[in-house]
Amino acid sequence: MQKIIILDCGSQVTQLIGRRLRELSVYCEIVPFNKMPALGPEVKGIIISGSPCSVLEGRAPKPELEAFAGRLPVLGICYGAQYIAHCYGGSVEKSLAREYGRAMLRVTTPSPLLEGISGETQVWMSHGDTISTLPEGAEVIASTADVVNAAYQIPGRSIYAVQFHPEVFHTLEGTRILHNFAFGICGCTGDWTPDSFIESTVKSLQEAIGSDKVILGLSGGVDSTVAAVLLNKAIGSRLTCIFVDNGLLRKNEYTDVMSAYSDMGLNVLGVDASDAFLSALKGVEDPEAKRKAIGRVFVETFEAAARSIEGARWLAQGTIYPDVIESAGIEGIASKIKSHHNVGGLPEKMNLRIVEPLRMLFKDEVRRIGRALGVKDELIGRHPFPGPSLAIRILGEVTPEKLAVLREADDIFIKALRAYDCSSMNLQSASDPTLKATRLYDAIWQAGVVLLPVRSVGVMGDERTYENPVALRAVISTDAMTADWFPLPYDFLASVSNEIINRVRGINRVVYDVSSKPPATVEWE
């Protein structure tokens, strides 16, 4: 399968380059700048991403250009453009007029990279350095009012570079620029589709697993469900799915999920480990400590369940690309955001190998694969739910009493989202942007309630109350790397707030979280 390699130099928006290429049906992989994979005939081009570093710093990322430049087409973006110029004899200096935000790009020289682009077009700048002198043989192809060398090319080496970010939404013709690079310059054919992914993945799974047995942890979410159906297609009855009730799930979720899987042809084993999880969380308040405790008990539970499956050699996980990216980071350049994603290994004593069939997919791609596999819409359209479950929506120590309060409030909120008719609002479906949402739930990427560890004064009837507030959270996103808060209608907020306060004893105040990611994360812990 054709691919483009994206060398990640630490930019917070590197993943968006991959998103845009995938939207063009061009497969790509994001790898750290210092871990270039083998360049087989399937690799059609290289993109060097932006970076928070300056090429003038000693700690700056230094991809080995000679490993691929001249052999494959190269596109440098922002830092990548400056790094290429620096390496080939150009000059990079601290900019006198730093450019951040929108700028108007003026095309000055015809180039295959800018084919079909307007003579003047809006782009998004974000850099403090600038290329003052181009390398010998390079030619400027576009400028802005403050940056002469905003885009350039080195024709003899098939090198192209831009000091703006074509991957972000604010660069109005950025997708066209990436299209030109992928199709016009690299010669990609756009052959990456759900059907092609399923066919190639099933084949590779069969080759890797052979006649072994596999166990998979089901959560009821989209990722683990699609991973299970994909593996079932590849190895059939040799897959055993385990659904663990950790005592931290939403109201009635365990029975609802087990029922949903009953007619899908999957071999599902349910395990009730509620007491073990709640015991491990007793007295624990730190968010990371909670995640690690949950992860430890989950592994122990899985280990016990695995013993009952004779011949199991593999553990399958529903890991997706944002999990990999957020749990890694480039040492010294990009930071790890949080632990306890579905990444990493298990204790060696389990003697199980890891298989992650969705590891290179973004969430919306997983949904497209699921639809192609025939997974039910009620599962495909489910909102993401955190691995640590409601434990990270209870700030502070988790107790059965707090869980009971949060479950009731969350149940009211989610049911209200499912019931609210938004067809007149002309909103897109968060799980499939090609469709219009008819229910508020479908227009939202992820929603939930957070129980806050403070108390506030209230009045109910003629009595003073001193109970907990809860925060409602609803966001829209495409890949979980960034997210914006969703503007819930006022009548909806009023109705839900009233119902939660009236029906859930222990809550006397409801607030709405209007923070985006970044700077906030979707979950509070």
N, C-alpha and C positions, 0 to 999 in steps of 0.2 A: 504494500500500500504506500502511495506517495506521501511524503511528509515534509514539513518545514521545521527546522530546529530553531527554537527561540532561546538565545543565551541570556539568562536572567542575571542582570548586574545589580539587582536589589531594588528596582523601582516598585512602588506600591501599586502601579497599574500595569505591570508586566502581563498579568493574567488577562487583561483586556485585549492585548494583542492576540492571544490565543483564542479568546471568545470571538473576535471579529473574523479570524481565519476559519474557525469552525462554522460560523454562520455562512461562509462562502463554500461550505462543503470541502474545505481543504484541511486535512488532518495535520496537526502540529503537536510538538512536544516542547514543554518548557523545562530546561535543565540549567543548573548552576553554571555560571560562566567558565568555571574551572573544571567542569566534568563533561567535556564534549564526548558524545557517544561515537561509536564507529560510523563512518560515513559510507554507507552502502549506496547502491544505485537508486534506492527508494528516496533518499534525501535530495530534495530539489533546490533548497536554498537555506540561508542562514539569516536570522534577524538578531541584532544586538540591541538589547533593551536600554531604557534609561536607568539612572542610578541616583541615589542621594549623594554620591561622592562626586568629587571633581577630579578630572584627569591630572590635575596639578598636585594632588595629594598622594603621599606614599602608599596609603592603604587602598587606593582606588583599584577596582577590578581590572584585570589585564587578560582578556581573552587572547588566545594564541591565534592571531589573524592568519599567519602563514600556514596553519593547519587546514584552512579552507578557502581563504581568499585567492582568487585566480582559478580555483577549481569549481566553485559554486557561486551563484549570485549572492550578494550580501546587501542587506539593508540595515543601516545604523539609525537608531532613533534617539534623539536628544543626546544623552551621554554617549551612546553608541556612535553618533555622528562625530562628536568631538574626539572620541578615542581614536577613530579611524584617521581623522585629520592629523592628530598628534603623532600617531605611529608612522605615518607616511610623509612626515616632514613639514606639515602645516603648523600653524601657530594657534594655540588656544590661550585666551587670557580672561581674567576676571572682567565681566562686562561692566561698562560705565553706566549703561541703562539696562538694568535687568528686566527681563520680560517674563511676567507671570500673568496668565489669563489670556483673554481673546486678543488676537492680532489679525490684521489683514495681510494675506500672502499674495504677492504679485508674481506670476510666472514670467520669467525673463528669457528662458531658453527651452526649446522643445526637448522633451525627454520621455522615454517610454514609461517612467515612473509617474509622470504627471499627465499622461495621455487622457484626454477627455475632461480634464479639470478646468474649471472656469478661470479666466484670466486673472481675476481677483476672487479670493475665497477666504472665509474665516477659518483660522486654525487656533489651536490652544498651545500656548507656550508655558514652560515651567523650567527655567534655567537661570543660573547666576553667572555661568561662563559663556563665552562666545568664541566662535572660530574667526579669528582676525585675518588669517592667511590660509588659503587652500593649499593642499599638496600639489606638487608639480604634476601636470597632466589632468588635474581635476578642473571642472568648470561649474560655476554657479548656475543653477536652474530656476531658483526662486528666491525672493527677498521680501522682507517686511520693512516698515518704516525705520525700525531701529536695528535690524539684523540683516546685513547685506548677504551673508552666506547662510541663509535660512534653509536652503536645500542645495545639494550638489551631487555630481556624479563623476566617476572615474571610468570612462567608457572602456578603456582597454582591459580593465580588470573586472568589469560587470559589478561595480560597487556603487551603491546609491545611499544617500544619507539625508536626513531631515532633522533640524533642530527643534521641531515641534512634535506634538504627540498625535499621530493619525488615528490612534486606537480609541481616543476618548470621544464622547458624544459631541463636545463643543467644536471639534474639527469637522466641519459640515460635510466635507467630501473625503474624509479620512478612509472610509471603507473602500471608496473607489481607488485610492492610492494603494491600499493593501491588495486590492483585487489586481491592479496593474502589476504589482510586484509578483504575486503568486502565479497569475495566469500568463501575463504578457512577457515577464522577464524569466521566471523560473520554469514556465511550461507546465504548470499543474493543470489537471483536467477536472478537478472538483469531483472526485470519485468517492468521497467519504460520505456515506449515507447510513441511516439506521440498518437497512438490510445488509449492506456490505459489512458493517461492524458486527452484526449478529453472526453472519456467515464466517467471518475470519476468527471471531472470538470463540465460537463453538468448536471450530477446528483446532485452535490452539489449546483450548481447555482439554479436549479429548487427547491430544498428543501429550500434554504435560501430566495429566492425571492418570492416564492409562486405565487400568482396571481397579484402581484404589477407590476407597470410600471417602466421602467428604462430609464434614459437619458444618453447618452454617447457623449463625445466630440471627434469628429473625427479630425485628423490633416492631413490625407493623407499618414501618415507614416505606417510602418509595424506594430508597436505595437497596435495602436488604431484600425487599420483595422482588425487585427486578433482577438482582443478583441471583436469587433463588430460582426464578423462572428460567433464567439464562443457563444456569448450571443444570437444572432439571432437563433442559433441552439437550444438553451435552452428554450427561451421564445417567439420567433417569433415576431409577430407584436406589442407586448407590449414593444419593444425596439424602442426608437426614438434617432437617431443620429443627433448631431448638429455640423455643420462645420462652424467655425467662421472665417471670413476674417478679420484679425487684421491689414491689411494694411502693413504688414511686410513680406509677403510671397514672394516667388520667382516669376519671370516673368510668367504670365498666370497660376500660380499654382491653384488659386481658381477655375477657369473654368475647368482646366484639371482634377482636383481631383473630382469635382462634376460629370464630364462626366464618369470618371472611375467607380464611385459607382452606376451609373444609372442602370446597368444591373446585379447588385449583389443581388437584392432582399432586400436591406436594406432601411429602412424608414429614409431618410436624409433630414434635414432642414438646409438650408443655411442662415447664418446671416452676413450681412455686417456691421461691427463695426469699420471700418478703422479710421474714424474721431475721435472716442473716444480714441482709442489707441494712435494715433499720438498726440492728445491733451495732454494726460497724460505723454507723453515722452518729451514734449517741455521743453527745458532747462535742462534736466536731463543728466548728464554725467557719474556718478558713475555706474559701471556694476551691482552691487547688487541692487542699487536704480532702475535701469531700469528693472531688473527682477521682483522686487516687484511691480512696477507700472503696468507692463504687467499682472502679476498674479492677481492684484486687479481688473483691468478692465475686465479681462477674467471672473472672478467670477461674477462681476456685470452683464456682458453680458449674462452669463449662467443663472443667477438668473432670468433675464427678460424673457429669452427664456423658462425657466422651467415653468413659470406661465401659458404659453399657452398649457402646456401638463397636462391635468387634471388627477390626480391620480398618478403622478410620485412620487415614494418614494425612489428611488435609483439613485445615480450618479455612472456610471461606468468609470473607468480610465484605460489607457493602461500602467500602471506602470509595470516596469520589475525590476528584481533583482538588477542590478547595480544602478538604481535610488534609491532603498531603502538603499543600502549600502552607497552610496556616500552622501546621505542626512542625514545620521544618525551619525554613529561613536560612539565609546564607550567613555563615559565621562572621560576626563583626560588621555586617552590612544590613541585613534584614532580620528583624526580631521574630521569634516565635510568639504567636498571639496567645495560645492556650494549649494545654495538654488534653488528653482523653478525647481525641478523635479516634476513628477506627484505623489507626496506623500503628506500625511497630509490630513487635513479635510477642510471643508468649513464653512462659518459663520453659527452659529446655527440657525439663522432665516430662512435659506433655508430648514431646516428640512429634509435633504436628507441623507440617509446612503450611505457609500462608498462600492463599490464592485470592486475588482481588480483581475480579473481572471488570469492574467499573472504575478502576483506579485513575484512568486518564479522562474521565468524563465530567462535565459540569452538570449541575442538577437538571437543567432543562433538557439536556441531551439524554440523561437517564430516563426522563419522562417520555421522550420520543422513542427511545429503545423499548420502553415498557409497552407503549401503545402498539408498536410494531410486533411485539410478542403476544399481544392480546390480553394484557393485564387489565383488570376491571378499572373503569374510570374512578370509582370510589376510592381505590387505592392509589392510582396515579395522581389524582388531584389532592391527596392529603398534604397538609402543611408539614414541613420538616419539624421534627421533634428532637430535642437534644438527647444525646446518649445518656447523660446523668439524670434525665427525666425531670420530675418536679423538684428534685433536690436542689437544683441551681435556680429555681424560681421561688425558693424559700430562703430569704437572706438570713444567714445565721444558722443555728442548729435546726436540724430536721427532726420533728416529732410527729407521732401519729395524729395528735390533735391539730397541728398546723396543716398537715396533709389533708385532713378531712375538710378544713375550712377552705383551703386553696382549691381542692377538687370541685367543691360546690360552686365557687365563684367562676372557676375556669369553665365548668360545664355550662353555666348560664351564658357566658360570653361566646363560646364557640357555637352553641345552639342558636344564639341570636344572629350570629354572622351567617350561619347556614340558612336561616329563615328570612333574612332581609332581602327583599327584591330590589336589585340595583339596575335592572334592565333599562330604565329610563336615564341612567347616569352615563351610558355609553362607555363603560369601562372594559379594558382588556382582561382576559383571564391570565392570572399570574403563572399558571402552569402551562399555558399554551397561548402565546401572544397572538396567534392567528385567529383565536376565538374571542367572542365577546362574553363577558361574565354576566350571568343572570342573578347570581347570589353574591352577596358581599364577600362571603368566604372565598369564592373562586377568584375574586379580584385581588386578594391579599396573598402575599408570599408566605408569611408566617405570623401567627398570632398566639397570644397566651396572656396569663395573668401572673403577676409577681406579688408575693406576700411580703410586705415591708416590716422590718424589725423595730418599728416604733409604734407608739399609741397616740391617738388624737382624741380630743374631746368632741363629743357629739350630743345631740338631744333626740331622744326617741320617745314620743308621747310627752309626758311631763317629767321624764327621768333623764338625768345626765348619764352619758355613756363614756367609757374610756376604752376604746377598742382599736383594732388594727386598720390601717388603710391598705388598699391594694392598688397596684398600677396596671392598667391595661396596656398591652404592647401589640401593635400591628404594623408590619412593614411590607414594603414592596422591594423586590430585588430580581435579578436574573441568575445570579450565580453565588450568592451569599458573601462575595468578596466586598461588596458595598451594598448599602440598603438605605432607603428613605422611609420615614414614618408615613403612614397612610392617613389621609384626611377623612376620618370617619365622620359621617353626617351627624349634625348636632342632635337630631331627634333620636338617632340610634344611641348615641352616648348617654343622652338623658334617660332613655328607657332602660338600658342595661345597668346604668348606675343605680337607678331606683330599684330595679329587681334584685341586684346583688345585696344592697343594703337592707332591703326588706326581708329577704329570704335567708341570708347567710348570717347566722349568729356569730359574732366575733369580728364583723366588719362594719364600720360606720362611716367610711369615706372611700371614694373611688377617684383616682387621678388618671390622666392619660399621658403616656410617655411620647414626647414629640422630639426625640433625639435621633439623629441619623448615624449611620456607620460609614466611615469614621465621622466624628471622633469616638462615639459610643460603639459598643458591640450590640448585636441583636439581643443576646441574653444579658441579664444584669450581673451574673457571676460566670 
